[in-house]
Amino acid sequence: MAAPESSVAYTVIQADDDKDQTSIQDLRSQLENGKDPQKIETMKKILLLMLNGDPAPQLLMHIIRFVVPSKNKQLKKLLLIYWEICPKHNADGKLKQEMILVCNALRNDLQHPNEFVRGMTLRFLCKLREAELLEPLVPAVRTCLEHRHAYVRKNAVLAIYAIYKSFDYFIPDAPELVAQYLSGESDQNAKRNAFMMLINVKPALAVTYLNSVWSQVTSTFDELMQLAAIELIRKDCRFPTADKAKYMQCLVALLSSSAPAVKYEAANTLVALTSTSNAVKAVAQSYIELILKVSDNNVKLIVLDRLSELREKHDKVIDDLVMDILRVLGSPDIDVRKKCLNIAMEMVSSRNVDEVVGFLKKELVKTHDQEYEKNNEYRQLLIQSIHQCAIKFSEVAANVVHVLMEFLGESNTASAVDVVAFVREVVEKFPHLRQSIIGKLLETFNEMKTGRVVRGALWIIGEFALDVSSIEEAVRQIRTGLGEVPILASEQRALEEQNEDGEAKSASAKSPEQSARRVLADGTYATESALSGSAKGARDTKNSRNPLRGFILNGDYFLGSVLSTALTKLVLRYGDVSSDHARVNAMKAEAMLIMTSIIRVGRSEFPTSPIDEDSHDRIMACLRVLASVPAEGVLREVFVEECHKAYALLVQEEQKKEEKNKAAEALRKGKAVNVQVDDAIMFRHLKSKRAVGDGSDEYELDLTRATGQNERSDDYISKLSRVVQLTGFSDSVYAEAYVNVHQYDILLDVLIVNQTNETLQNLTLEFSTLGDLKLVERPAPHTLGPHGFHAIKANIKVSSTETGVIFGNIVYDGPSALDMHCVILNDIHIDIMDYIKPAYCNETQFRSMWTEFEWENKVNVNTNITDLRKYLEHIMKSTNMSCLTPDHALSGECGFLATNMYARSIFGKSDVRKVNLVADFLQSGEDALANISLEKIGESITGHIRIRSKTQGIALSLGDKITLSQKAQAAAAP
């Protein structure tokens, strides 16, 4: 049974209505005169009263007199709960005399003919810690080992284990007794309890028993016994006398077990015992089979984490299993697929890249034919994975680029944007593929449905269409996408023709035109005629045939500026490669006509919104360039050469940044070579128990990681900074708390000092919380002697990234029963920075999250810092956020600074996922985005910081943190 410190704590809310509270005298009379049903209700009231802090010692004798003789099983169960929580000692610390009667009643129940009463009493003895009560009961407990019913026997083993662990001198021969009992036991549950006792008390006897039944481990043992055998193997292998070869054979056999928990634990133990390639492959294969067979997605994710750890330690051994791992993509859960693809991408090599890419291409095609959960997100993951493979291994780029370009016409913006980014990177890194890619891009140009994709395609065409035929075909496709130019004149003419046709049809029609009622945006009704509907439909049909024209008429002038830039580059480059001056001049005139047409239509009433100043200035700059070239050679060089050099530099910087991140990740995980020739050699068997290192038991490492014991101890200065004074030095009770934050828990270690000459009784520490904080258990009342001190621990759970406040008071009784004193505590503020960690994401992910998140907090810049970069570093340090903008983009002095920042909290959709005895915390994290826009005017900085998140708490908390940091910086300035 569990020890008292690990028992579950309950919080009972007492009713405020005095009528519902029964007095002690009424409880006595109900026990004296009531029958068993009434006594059951009375015992429930007594238990609630005691759990709320009143020990009610006056009722002890009445319960012994009127409840103990009852034969009702439910009443006996309530009675055992009462024996567990009732005070058993006098004020001097000696056992109460009434407990002799209780001991006699317990011995009678241990000899009761009913097996349920016996088993229930044996389970209660596991919680009893009074030696005077346990000693007379030992013979009866030993007798229960021979009972005919397995329920009694298995609880008798637990009782013997609990007694031997606390008072081994009561049963000095307990290990031998249980070992003898184990050899003749047939019930699997009882055998498991006895076996676990031997493992924890005397492992040598457990090993002896295991060797005697070695042939039954894989054949007749049930799941619980097999798990117990695995635990014994794990513990016994720490000693040099263990027969590891025999144990490894057993573990390999258990890998084929039908029980998922046994297969999982056997794999974990086997890989901890040996690192041979055959064993590692067998473990990896078992993990994969477990993922494919188990239906629980939580289990899949945990096993995938184990598989990832195995790959990090033995990266070259299991690379051949990458195709088996990709079978996990058959799971419908998107998180499982994402983790599977992450692992598979790390295992891709030149030997298996063709097979991996072929499989991913098949999966990509399936997303068109089949409906998956989060189909668009899964397609985006596949595209990114193929992109990663193609960039890493150039030999497959030619095979996949044309397949991916089929998705440029996707209505899903994210997938199509990823494809454009992939194509843009491929044409830069692989020059021999440029001509075929440009040709394919021009074929699918007018099938693109989103403005971002068209903008990316126009940039690629403008930069990499280098020969005469490609440039002419590009201009032809652009004209096809625009339709008739000038756009404004053609739209006016089309509108006039539609009006004339409408009037002619209405005049010749004999029947009234059909109309339909529509609801407008403001809630009013309007009538739409068939003529206006047909005119609108004709215009939409025309725009669908000319996609570029549709984008511009819908107000996408940014695309118009990109189109103007692309046309400028094409015309300038066409003048270099073509000797036909007439054709060059004609193309230049056509490009200038298109640009002026975009400006004119942007100033008319046809588009949904007028043209913005930035797009207008950009298009006018392109017009001036075409009008001045070849006189202005500098402008030509900027468009034709410098733009491409800037993108090439950006690609190189991204590659360097990725390599730097990989090196840092490898160093963090210990994969980098950082061992020197004169370093000391560590022998696992010579290590102290405190030295938890690479050679330690994996199972123990899991436990230490889960409890936070492997974290490096803080120095005294950092510990003192976390001490919060809760009361004043002149208060009758002095209290201070050490705040220890560990992942999802806040542990308050409160020191309470009695500064009076009197004994403080029923001293209770009461806490309440604001925010997403939750007090796990209520601290128990204590009695504190004169000038005495006591340490109380309080555990608080945190469920989200939000600034929280803990407040409360200390209450204790005075000399009289009605006298009560209260000391108010200072508030404890929980800093949000304990849960915010820097993170990284690419531009597409940032834009997607920025569009999706609905909570925004705008903070104005108010600082005395005069340097833009120093202010950015100050904000990054204050918020624990990472800067996503490359360093080269922030270099130079222009008086402006705009950058994106990103961080992730440890919270989000977090849950506890368990496989047998191992528990892992899995969380996706709560994302925090920030955009900084600064301008330096003279010696001051102005601007604003926009923070976005999915929940309100993190956005407000980060905004408050930035405001406080700005005030602190201003106050610290001389």
FIKEDREN-648423 format. One record per residue (C-alpha): residue in one letter; z, y, x. Coordinates in steps of 0.02 Angstrom, whole numbers, padded with zeros to 5 digits, always signed. Example, Ala and Ser with C-alpha at 12.3 -4.5 7.8 and 13.67 -1.06 7.14 Angstrom:
2
A+00390-00225+00615;S+00357-00053+00684;
END
This chain:
974
M+00000+00000+00000;A-00022+00180+00052;A+00118+00274+00135;P+00205+00414+00041;E+00119+00549+00142;S-00052+00486+00083;S-00004+00466-00100;V-00091+00567-00233;A-00007+00730-00285;Y-00007+00783-00466;T+00013+00958-00539;V+00095+00959-00710;I+00095+01117-00817;Q+00252+01133-00919;A+00240+01203-01095;D+00310+01378-01120;D+00369+01346-01297;D+00555+01309-01297;K+00539+01201-01452;D+00435+01073-01355;Q+00568+01052-01221;T+00693+00915-01257;S+00870+00937-01194;I+00961+00810-01086;Q+01076+00764-01230;D+00928+00728-01344;L+00850+00618-01211;R+01012+00521-01195;S+01024+00491-01381;Q+00842+00435-01389;L+00873+00309-01251;E+01031+00244-01336;N+00967+00228-01514;G+00779+00210-01497;K+00671+00054-01498;D+00545+00012-01364;P+00403+00125-01428;Q+00523+00273-01439;K+00595+00232-01267;I+00419+00233-01196;E+00389+00409-01260;T+00560+00463-01198;M+00526+00393-01024;K+00361+00490-01018;K+00455+00651-01060;I+00583+00614-00924;L+00447+00583-00795;L+00360+00747-00840;L+00526+00837-00827;M+00559+00764-00654;L+00384+00800-00589;N+00409+00982-00639;G+00557+00995-00521;D+00710+00943-00624;P+00784+00782-00548;A+00894+00752-00705;P+01029+00648-00616;Q+01130+00638-00779;L+01004+00516-00852;L+01015+00384-00714;M+01155+00280-00791;H+01082+00289-00965;I+00915+00224-00900;I+01003+00081-00811;R+01101+00037-00969;F+00967+00053-01102;V+00797+00037-01018;V+00821-00093-00880;P+00867-00237-00999;S+00705-00212-01098;K+00568-00344-01082;N+00426-00227-01131;K+00296-00227-00992;Q+00240-00046-01020;L+00420+00011-01013;K+00447-00086-00851;K+00297+00000-00776;L+00365+00172-00822;L+00533+00118-00754;L+00457+00079-00583;I+00380+00252-00579;Y+00552+00323-00617;W+00631+00223-00475;E+00499+00293-00358;I+00535+00478-00391;C+00718+00482-00440;P+00848+00542-00311;K+00927+00388-00232;H+01054+00472-00117;N+01208+00578-00140;A+01228+00750-00063;D+01305+00669+00092;G+01150+00563+00121;K+01226+00396+00067;L+01146+00282-00062;K+01211+00305-00238;Q+01321+00167-00305;E+01211+00149-00459;M+01072+00086-00345;I+01163-00081-00332;L+01120-00110-00514;V+00942-00056-00481;C+00930-00181-00337;N+00991-00320-00451;A+00862-00274-00583;L+00723-00276-00453;R+00776-00448-00391;N+00773-00514-00569;D+00597-00445-00591;L+00542-00528-00428;Q+00600-00693-00504;H+00525-00656-00676;P+00418-00797-00749;N+00279-00674-00794;E+00157-00648-00648;F+00114-00469-00701;V+00296-00414-00690;R+00315-00496-00521;G+00156-00419-00451;M+00198-00248-00520;T+00370-00253-00439;L+00297-00310-00273;R+00178-00163-00274;F+00326-00047-00304;L+00417-00119-00153;C+00273-00059-00044;K+00328+00120-00082;L+00514+00092-00061;R+00589+00158+00102;E+00776+00128+00074;A+00838-00009+00189;E+00994-00044+00084;L+00886-00082-00067;L+00756-00186+00025;E+00869-00302+00123;P+00934-00403-00026;L+00758-00420-00095;V+00678-00500+00060;P+00714-00683+00012;A+00638-00657-00160;V+00483-00576-00083;R+00460-00724+00036;T+00473-00843-00111;C+00332-00752-00200;L+00212-00807-00061;E+00217-00981-00138;H+00188-00927-00318;R+00053-01017-00414;H-00038-00858-00464;A-00149-00768-00336;Y-00105-00595-00407;V+00077-00621-00356;R+00033-00693-00185;K-00083-00551-00133;N+00046-00420-00183;A+00182-00518-00092;V+00079-00504+00067;L+00066-00316+00044;A+00253-00303+00014;I+00293-00403+00172;Y+00174-00294+00271;A+00255-00133+00206;I+00432-00197+00241;Y+00386-00260+00415;K+00302-00096+00459;S+00457+00006+00412;F+00598-00118+00449;D+00532-00258+00559;Y+00707-00328+00587;F+00715-00382+00403;I+00571-00505+00427;P+00553-00532+00615;D+00440-00683+00590;A+00324-00593+00467;P+00163-00613+00573;E+00191-00800+00597;L+00240-00819+00414;V+00081-00734+00355;A-00026-00829+00481;Q+00041-00993+00414;Y+00013-00934+00237;L-00165-00879+00279;S-00216-01050+00341;G-00177-01129+00171;E-00233-00988+00054;S-00390-01010-00051;D-00401-00844-00146;Q-00517-00722-00057;N-00422-00564-00104;A-00255-00635-00048;K-00335-00697+00114;R-00408-00527+00146;N-00237-00441+00126;A-00154-00566+00243;F-00296-00552+00369;M-00286-00362+00370;M-00098-00370+00399;L-00124-00481+00551;I-00260-00365+00617;N-00142-00215+00611;V+00020-00304+00658;K-00025-00443+00779;P-00211-00449+00822;A-00192-00604+00929;L-00148-00710+00777;A-00294-00633+00683;V-00412-00681+00824;T-00342-00857+00825;Y-00371-00874+00638;L-00546-00802+00652;N-00591-00928+00788;S-00526-01069+00679;V-00640-01022+00534;W-00785-00955+00638;S-00917-01058+00549;Q-00864-00988+00379;V-00885-00804+00423;T-01070-00796+00378;S-01069-00934+00247;T-00914-00939+00136;F-00827-00773+00171;D-00849-00644+00033;E-00891-00462+00064;L-00711-00404+00089;M-00671-00542+00213;Q-00831-00507+00310;L-00786-00323+00322;A-00613-00369+00383;A-00690-00484+00514;I-00803-00343+00573;E-00652-00228+00590;L-00562-00359+00695;I-00715-00378+00806;R-00724-00190+00829;K-00542-00178+00881;D-00535-00336+00987;C-00687-00287+01090;R-00586-00149+01169;F-00492-00278+01271;P-00572-00362+01422;T-00524-00536+01363;A-00635-00525+01208;D-00780-00646+01192;K-00913-00512+01162;A-01060-00632+01169;K-00987-00734+01026;Y-00948-00578+00927;M-01123-00508+00949;Q-01199-00670+00884;C-01091-00655+00729;L-01139-00473+00704;V-01324-00513+00721;A-01302-00647+00587;L-01211-00525+00473;L-01358-00404+00486;S-01448-00517+00362;S-01306-00509+00236;S-01350-00466+00057;A-01203-00346+00043;P-01255-00169+00094;A-01082-00123+00158;V-01074-00277+00270;K-01249-00245+00339;Y-01206-00062+00373;E-01039-00097+00460;A-01112-00242+00561;A-01253-00130+00623;N-01132+00010+00671;T-01019-00111+00765;L-01161-00201+00853;V-01237-00041+00921;A-01064+00012+00982;L-01043-00151+01079;T-01213-00162+01163;S-01362-00053+01204;T-01490-00189+01238;S-01662-00157+01168;N-01662-00312+01057;A-01496-00266+00978;V-01549-00085+00952;K-01711-00139+00868;A-01617-00261+00756;V-01495-00124+00705;A-01636-00002+00671;Q-01728-00133+00567;S-01568-00164+00468;Y-01547+00021+00435;I-01726+00032+00370;E-01704-00120+00257;L-01543-00045+00192;I-01630+00119+00150;L-01770+00029+00059;K-01658-00086-00043;V-01515+00029-00092;S-01551+00140-00242;D-01415+00270-00210;N-01492+00423-00127;N-01326+00471-00049;V-01322+00305+00044;K-01502+00330+00098;L-01461+00499+00175;I-01308+00432+00267;V-01405+00286+00340;L-01546+00403+00390;D-01418+00508+00484;R-01362+00350+00575;L-01542+00309+00614;S-01567+00483+00684;E-01414+00464+00796;L-01479+00295+00854;R-01648+00371+00897;E-01566+00510+00997;K-01474+00384+01106;H-01616+00257+01118;D-01770+00363+01090;K-01898+00252+01178;V-01834+00089+01105;I-01863+00114+00919;D-02020+00221+00928;D-02122+00069+00880;L-02034+00065+00711;V-02102+00232+00656;M-02219+00153+00529;D-02074+00056+00454;I-01975+00217+00439;L-02120+00300+00349;R-02102+00168+00212;V-01949+00266+00158;L-02069+00399+00090;G-02084+00287-00062;S-01915+00354-00118;P-01931+00484-00257;D-01794+00598-00188;I-01860+00749-00093;D-01708+00761+00023;V-01734+00581+00078;R-01918+00614+00111;K-01880+00771+00209;K-01755+00684+00323;C-01872+00535+00344;L-02015+00648+00399;N-01901+00740+00521;I-01852+00576+00604;A-02031+00511+00606;M-02098+00670+00687;E-01976+00646+00831;M-02038+00469+00857;V-02224+00509+00860;S-02308+00470+01027;S-02485+00455+01091;R-02480+00269+01052;N-02441+00283+00868;V-02502+00457+00821;D-02664+00392+00744;E-02571+00272+00629;V-02443+00404+00580;V-02574+00534+00540;G-02677+00407+00442;F-02525+00361+00338;L-02483+00544+00306;K-02662+00579+00253;K-02651+00437+00125;E-02488+00507+00059;L-02568+00679+00048;V-02710+00611-00057;K-02584+00524-00171;T-02505+00690-00214;H-02666+00733-00307;D-02676+00569-00402;Q-02491+00539-00439;E-02349+00646-00503;Y-02199+00649-00387;E-02032+00735-00403;K-02058+00910-00332;N-02239+00867-00298;N-02284+01036-00223;E-02138+01034-00103;Y-02179+00858-00047;R-02361+00906-00017;Q-02302+01054+00086;L-02192+00939+00192;L-02339+00823+00224;I-02450+00968+00275;Q-02319+01033+00395;S-02296+00860+00471;I-02483+00838+00498;H-02488+01013+00571;Q-02351+00966+00694;C-02441+00807+00747;A-02608+00895+00770;I-02535+01033+00878;K-02435+00910+00983;F-02579+00787+01007;S-02746+00873+01020;E-02846+00712+01000;V-02803+00701+00814;A-02831+00885+00773;A-03017+00858+00739;N-02978+00715+00619;V-02853+00807+00511;V-02908+00987+00508;H-03053+00956+00388;V-02943+00849+00274;L-02813+00986+00264;M-02944+01119+00230;E-02980+01031+00066;F-02813+01101+00006;L-02861+01283+00034;G-02910+01292-00148;E-02736+01238-00205;S-02653+01342-00338;N-02487+01308-00250;T-02472+01457-00134;A-02350+01380-00010;S-02458+01228+00029;A-02617+01330+00046;V-02531+01459+00157;D-02469+01319+00271;V-02647+01253+00285;V-02712+01426+00331;A-02576+01444+00463;F-02622+01273+00532;V-02808+01315+00538;R-02772+01481+00623;E-02670+01395+00759;V-02798+01257+00784;V-02945+01375+00809;E-02844+01469+00939;K-02785+01317+01037;F-02941+01209+01024;P-03099+01313+01055;H-03215+01163+01039;L-03169+01148+00854;R-03203+01329+00808;Q-03383+01312+00751;S-03351+01165+00634;I-03192+01245+00564;I-03281+01410+00529;G-03420+01317+00441;K-03297+01221+00331;L-03199+01379+00297;L-03354+01471+00238;E-03399+01326+00123;T-03231+01333+00035;F-03207+01522+00044;N-03247+01561-00137;E-03139+01417-00200;M-02977+01495-00139;K-02861+01549-00280;T-02724+01651-00198;G-02731+01818-00109;R-02625+01764+00041;V-02742+01619+00077;V-02896+01731+00063;R-02817+01858+00182;G-02784+01721+00311;A-02960+01654+00293;L-03036+01828+00314;W-02936+01856+00474;I-02995+01688+00546;I-03176+01727+00501;G-03166+01901+00575;E-03093+01838+00739;F-03187+01675+00770;A-03360+01695+00689;L-03448+01724+00857;D-03632+01678+00840;V-03770+01755+00735;S-03781+01619+00604;S-03592+01615+00575;I-03581+01803+00556;E-03728+01810+00435;E-03658+01667+00332;A-03487+01752+00328;V-03560+01915+00263;R-03661+01817+00134;Q-03504+01728+00070;I-03409+01892+00062;R-03550+01970-00042;T-03546+01819-00156;G-03359+01838-00180;L-03375+02024-00217;G-03521+02014-00335;E-03624+02168-00370;V-03582+02323-00269;P-03539+02464-00290;I-03398+02388-00391;L-03358+02543-00492;A-03536+02573-00550;S-03565+02391-00596;E-03400+02384-00693;Q-03445+02542-00789;R-03617+02475-00830;A-03546+02307-00885;L-03421+02396-00997;E-03558+02500-01078;E-03666+02346-01109;Q-03520+02255-01189;N-03485+02403-01302;E-03668+02413-01356;D-03674+02226-01390;G-03512+02238-01488;E-03577+02379-01598;A-03741+02286-01630;K-03650+02129-01679;S-03528+02221-01792;A-03670+02313-01880;S-03771+02154-01911;A-03624+02049-01961;K-03607+02021-02148;S-03434+01951-02145;P-03284+02046-02080;E-03240+02012-01900;Q-03104+01886-01866;S-02941+01958-01807;A-02775+01889-01750;R-02602+01965-01739;R-02524+01976-01565;V-02349+02021-01508;L-02350+02154-01372;A-02227+02167-01227;D-02118+02294-01320;G-02101+02180-01472;T-02225+02271-01586;Y-02373+02191-01672;A-02557+02226-01636;T-02722+02159-01701;E-02847+02084-01580;S-03025+02067-01642;A-03146+01931-01592;L-03259+02063-01511;S-03124+02131-01394;G-03070+01954-01353;S-03247+01904-01309;A-03269+02059-01199;K-03109+02021-01107;G-03160+01840-01088;A-03329+01890-01018;R-03245+02000-00889;D-03123+01861-00838;T-03269+01740-00822;K-03359+01862-00708;N-03206+01885-00599;S-03180+01697-00587;R-03358+01684-00520;N-03320+01825-00396;P-03141+01793-00333;L-03135+01937-00209;R-03186+02059-00346;G-03048+01989-00458;F-02913+02013-00327;I-02963+02194-00297;L-02973+02235-00483;N-02800+02157-00505;G-02728+02282-00379;D-02724+02179-00217;Y-02776+02320-00102;F-02693+02240+00048;L-02829+02107+00035;G-02956+02249+00026;S-02891+02321+00190;V-02898+02148+00272;L-03075+02127+00207;S-03124+02295+00282;T-03049+02246+00451;A-03141+02079+00449;L-03307+02163+00405;T-03280+02289+00546;K-03253+02149+00673;L-03404+02052+00609;V-03519+02204+00619;L-03461+02252+00793;R-03481+02076+00858;Y-03649+02056+00772;G-03711+02209+00869;D-03665+02119+01031;V-03749+01952+00994;S-03903+02009+00895;S-04055+02100+00964;D-04122+02148+00792;H-04062+02330+00780;A-04129+02351+00604;R-04028+02202+00544;V-03874+02268+00634;N-03891+02438+00550;A-03919+02357+00380;M-03762+02251+00400;K-03662+02405+00454;A-03724+02502+00302;E-03681+02358+00187;A-03505+02344+00258;M-03476+02532+00239;L-03539+02522+00059;I-03413+02384+00021;M-03270+02485+00097;T-03313+02645+00002;S-03333+02542-00155;I-03155+02474-00136;I-03086+02651-00114;R-03181+02718-00264;V-03132+02579-00380;G-02952+02598-00322;R-02953+02777-00385;S-03028+02732-00554;E-02950+02668-00714;F-03019+02491-00699;P-02888+02411-00585;T-02713+02372-00645;S-02638+02495-00519;P-02707+02634-00406;I-02738+02606-00222;D-02588+02636-00108;E-02591+02757+00039;D-02574+02625+00175;S-02724+02525+00116;H-02825+02684+00091;D-02788+02743+00269;R-02829+02573+00341;I-02999+02564+00254;M-03039+02743+00304;A-02999+02699+00485;C-03122+02554+00477;L-03255+02671+00406;R-03228+02794+00547;V-03242+02654+00677;L-03409+02594+00607;A-03472+02774+00600;S-03421+02816+00780;V-03470+02654+00871;P-03548+02642+00998;A-03491+02817+01048;E-03306+02764+01040;G-03293+02614+01156;V-03103+02611+01149;L-03100+02578+00962;R-03226+02440+00981;E-03119+02358+01115;V-02965+02367+01003;F-03051+02278+00858;V-03153+02151+00955;E-03037+02104+01099;E-02860+02172+01083;C-02827+02096+00911;H-02867+01923+00976;K-02761+01950+01131;A-02613+02001+01023;Y-02625+01841+00920;A-02643+01735+01077;L-02485+01816+01146;L-02395+01781+00982;V-02443+01596+00989;Q-02381+01585+01168;E-02217+01667+01123;E-02191+01548+00977;Q-02226+01400+01090;K-02103+01463+01221;K-01973+01493+01087;E-01997+01317+01019;E-01980+01242+01192;K-01825+01345+01223;N-01748+01286+01059;K-01788+01105+01101;A-01709+01123+01272;A-01554+01201+01197;E-01544+01064+01066;A-01564+00929+01198;L-01428+01010+01303;R-01315+01021+01152;K-01339+00838+01112;G-01312+00787+01292;K-01489+00727+01324;A-01521+00849+01465;V-01486+00792+01641;N-01325+00882+01684;V-01236+00751+01790;Q-01216+00789+01974;V-01207+00662+02115;D-01026+00704+02156;D-00962+00693+01976;A-00820+00572+01944;I-00863+00404+01866;M-00774+00376+01701;F-00716+00199+01663;R-00685+00169+01480;H-00542+00046+01505;L-00450+00168+01618;K-00460+00314+01499;S-00306+00377+01409;K-00303+00375+01221;R-00320+00563+01217;A-00484+00558+01311;V-00609+00536+01171;G-00779+00527+01255;D-00946+00442+01255;G-00873+00270+01287;S-00750+00275+01145;D-00763+00171+00989;E-00892+00244+00869;Y-00782+00208+00719;E-00636+00301+00795;L-00752+00444+00842;D-00804+00456+00659;L-00623+00469+00606;T-00581+00599+00737;R-00734+00701+00688;A-00687+00691+00503;T-00508+00748+00536;G-00556+00882+00662;Q-00452+00805+00803;N-00596+00808+00925;E-00613+00996+00918;R-00563+01087+01075;S-00389+01159+01062;D-00380+01347+01049;D-00289+01443+01182;Y-00126+01529+01141;I-00205+01700+01120;S-00326+01639+00987;K-00186+01546+00899;L-00077+01700+00896;S-00219+01800+00821;R-00219+01681+00672;V-00033+01702+00636;V-00002+01808+00481;Q+00169+01882+00443;L+00209+01849+00261;T+00379+01937+00242;G+00476+02073+00329;F+00610+02049+00462;S+00743+02122+00345;D+00707+02002+00202;S+00831+01863+00167;V+00692+01737+00201;Y+00571+01767+00343;A+00401+01679+00333;E+00245+01676+00439;A+00089+01568+00425;Y-00034+01499+00551;V-00206+01494+00467;N-00312+01349+00530;V-00489+01341+00460;H-00577+01172+00474;Q-00744+01155+00384;Y-00701+01143+00198;D-00512+01157+00218;I-00389+01296+00256;L-00224+01228+00320;L-00078+01348+00308;D+00066+01301+00424;V+00207+01409+00356;L+00370+01434+00452;I+00517+01483+00341;V+00680+01548+00416;N+00841+01573+00319;Q+00915+01736+00384;T+01073+01728+00277;N+01240+01640+00297;E+01217+01543+00135;T+01128+01382+00091;L+00968+01414-00006;Q+00937+01280-00136;N+00772+01235-00221;L+00676+01351-00105;T+00497+01340-00163;L+00339+01414-00084;E+00218+01463-00222;F+00037+01507-00184;S-00105+01573-00292;T-00285+01610-00244;L-00427+01728-00284;G-00608+01677-00261;D-00675+01501-00240;L-00513+01439-00162;K-00409+01299-00236;L-00234+01245-00192;V-00237+01057-00169;E-00052+01020-00193;R+00102+01116-00238;P+00232+01122-00097;A+00392+01030-00141;P+00559+01124-00155;H+00677+01117-00007;T+00858+01155+00033;L+00881+01269+00184;G+01048+01285+00274;P+01119+01447+00346;H+01003+01516+00481;G+00899+01359+00467;F+00712+01347+00473;H+00581+01234+00397;A+00393+01209+00416;I+00287+01186+00259;K+00103+01142+00258;A-00013+01193+00117;N-00192+01132+00102;I-00322+01241+00018;K-00500+01187-00023;V-00645+01308-00006;S-00798+01280-00114;S-00914+01426-00075;T-00948+01562+00051;E-00850+01705-00021;T-00709+01815+00041;G-00549+01746-00033;V-00368+01803-00047;I-00211+01695-00045;F-00053+01772-00115;G+00115+01709-00176;N+00303+01717-00163;I+00458+01620-00110;V+00583+01575-00248;Y+00757+01503-00221;D+00917+01480-00323;G+01070+01589-00303;P+01254+01540-00310;S+01250+01524-00500;A+01130+01422-00604;L+01054+01577-00686;D+01035+01675-00525;M+00861+01664-00449;H+00789+01763-00304;C+00607+01800-00266;V+00526+01864-00106;I+00348+01929-00123;L+00229+01873+00016;N+00094+01975+00101;D-00085+01931+00056;I-00188+01818+00169;H-00372+01868+00176;I-00497+01731+00220;D-00640+01793+00327;I-00815+01744+00272;M-00870+01734+00454;D-00776+01570+00474;Y-00912+01488+00366;I-01070+01582+00419;K-01173+01506+00558;P-01336+01573+00635;A-01492+01476+00585;Y-01680+01484+00606;C-01827+01469+00487;N-02011+01512+00498;E-02096+01659+00413;T-02162+01558+00267;Q-01991+01487+00226;F-01912+01660+00239;R-02040+01737+00120;S-02020+01594-00002;M-01831+01610-00005;W-01841+01800-00014;T-01949+01786-00170;E-01840+01651-00248;F-01667+01727-00220;E-01611+01843-00359;W-01452+01923-00290;E-01481+02074-00179;N-01356+02192-00098;K-01421+02352-00018;V-01312+02432+00116;N-01354+02604+00185;V-01343+02629+00372;N-01202+02745+00425;T-01165+02731+00610;N-01139+02834+00766;I-01241+02713+00872;T-01397+02801+00934;D-01497+02654+01003;L-01594+02546+00880;R-01579+02385+00980;K-01393+02409+01007;Y-01367+02435+00821;L-01464+02275+00785;E-01356+02179+00909;H-01201+02253+00828;I-01255+02193+00656;M-01300+02019+00722;K-01129+02005+00804;S-01039+02066+00647;T-01128+01949+00527;N-01162+01794+00635;M-01346+01806+00585;S-01494+01765+00697;C-01644+01879+00720;L-01808+01798+00667;T-01922+01934+00737;P-01987+01890+00913;D-01924+01993+01060;H-02097+02056+01105;A-02115+02129+00930;L-01953+02227+00954;S-01999+02290+01127;G-02050+02470+01158;E-01991+02635+01087;C-02073+02699+00929;G-01927+02768+00829;F-01938+02629+00699;L-01864+02453+00689;A-01893+02323+00554;T-01831+02145+00572;N-01778+01993+00472;M-01614+01900+00497;Y-01558+01730+00434;A-01396+01631+00427;R-01333+01480+00336;S-01160+01439+00275;I-01079+01268+00279;F-01072+01270+00089;G-01201+01248-00047;K-01229+01086-00142;S-01100+00989-00044;D-01030+00822-00091;V-00941+00677-00013;R-01047+00522+00011;K-00964+00359+00055;V-01022+00194+00126;N-00874+00074+00131;L-00740+00158+00238;V-00847+00293+00317;A-00860+00462+00229;D-00985+00595+00275;F-01000+00774+00213;L-01178+00816+00171;Q-01227+00989+00129;S-01386+01086+00119;G-01300+01251+00158;E-01306+01417+00069;D-01442+01529+00139;A-01417+01713+00178;L-01566+01826+00213;A-01565+02004+00277;N-01700+02135+00308;I-01660+02285+00417;S-01767+02443+00409;L-01713+02579+00531;E-01780+02746+00585;K-01717+02854+00727;I-01716+03039+00684;G-01657+03142+00831;E-01495+03063+00891;S-01450+02976+00728;I-01508+02815+00644;T-01548+02805+00459;G-01610+02663+00351;H-01541+02521+00248;I-01502+02335+00256;R-01554+02223+00112;I-01460+02059+00092;R-01521+01922-00023;S-01443+01756-00070;K-01447+01630-00210;T-01268+01667-00262;Q-01179+01832-00285;G-01029+01796-00175;I-01115+01783-00007;A-01222+01938-00036;L-01073+02046-00083;S-00963+01976+00055;L-01092+02005+00191;G-01121+02182+00126;D-00935+02218+00134;K-00928+02146+00309;I-01068+02261+00369;T-00985+02413+00288;L-00818+02373+00370;S-00899+02345+00540;Q-00987+02514+00528;K-00822+02600+00486;A-00732+02510+00627;Q-00869+02560+00749;A-00857+02742+00693;A-00668+02742+00708;A-00673+02666+00883;A-00798+02794+00947;P-00723+02934+01054;
END
